[in-house]
Amino acid sequence: MKKKLPDLEAWAIFAKVAETGSFARAATELGLSQATVSKAISRLETRMNVMLVQRTSRSVSLTDTGHAALERAINILEHGEAVEADITEQSTSLRGLVRISLPVSFGVSRLSPILSDFLTMHPDIELDVEFSDRQVDLIEEKFDFALRIATLIDSTLLARQLCQVRILLVGSPAYFKRYGKPQHPRDIANHKTLKYSYTRGRKGWRFLHKEHGEFTQISPIQMNANNADALHYALLAGLGMALQPEFLAWDGLQSGALETAMDDWQVEPLSLHIVAPPGRRRPIRVQALIDYILQTLTKEPWAHFIEGAPTGTDRTQPLS
C-alpha cells in the first residue's frame, strides 16, 4: 500500500485552533474561511480515525488524543512559519548566498575586482564563484546565473547580451621588430602564433575585410593553451602573435607592452552574455549583483555596445 504524505496544512490549522480555542479566530488569523478550517480538522479526524476536537456551540476543546498530538502539531506550524520567514527575508534583503559561474580569463581579470567591491558594500552576502570555461548546467548545478562569452545554444535560459568584445591580433614590439608586422592574413603563415585551444576555427584564423572579403589562414603554432591568460606571458616574451579578446589585451596595449597588427582585417567579435535559469523569481541579492555587474561593465573602455541599442540589449527575456 502506497503511503500518503502527512497532511501538514491540516496539522498546522489544528495547532492554530488549539492556540485560539476557536475555529473563527483561527480562520481569521490564518486568512482562511471558517469552513476551510473546519474541513481541515474533519479531514485529520477521518484520516486518523480519531476525534481530536470536541465541538460545542460555545467552545472548542481538545480530546486526550488532541492534547497528545498538540506539541508536534505546534512544531509543524512553527517550523513552517520559520522557513517562510527566513526565505522571505533572504529573498527581500541583501543577505544570503549567490552562486555564479564565470569564464576563467574574463572572470579573474575583470570580474574579480567587481565582486570584491560588491561584497565590500554588502558584507551579509556570500558568493560561491566557479571559474570555468565549460558551459555549466545552471539548473542541474544550482547556479543563480553565469556570464558567458560565446554563441548561446540553450534557448531555454534567460539571456541578456551585455556587449561585444573585439578580438585583436597582437604581439610585443620586440616580436614585430624581429619578424615584422603582417599586412595580409596570408603573411601569418611566416609567423609564429600562440593559440587558444577553444577558439573558433581551430584549423586556422578567419579574418574579414570590408573590401577583400573573407580569408582563413593556417599558421605554425608555437604554443597552444586552453587558458588565454597563459598566452599573455608568451606574448610579452616575444614568442609569437595571438588573437586576444580586447579585455585581456587592453592593459598591455595601453602600456605599450603589446601592439596590434592588421587593423583593417577584423575577426568576428565575441558576445558577452549573462544567463540565468528560466522560470525563477530571483532573490533581491541575486538581482542586486546582476545590476551591479551591468552598471560597472558599461564603464569599461573595451566593452562595445551595439549601435542604436540600449546598454545590455535583451535578446530573450529580461534579467532586470
Disulfide bonds with the S-S distance in Angstrom:
none
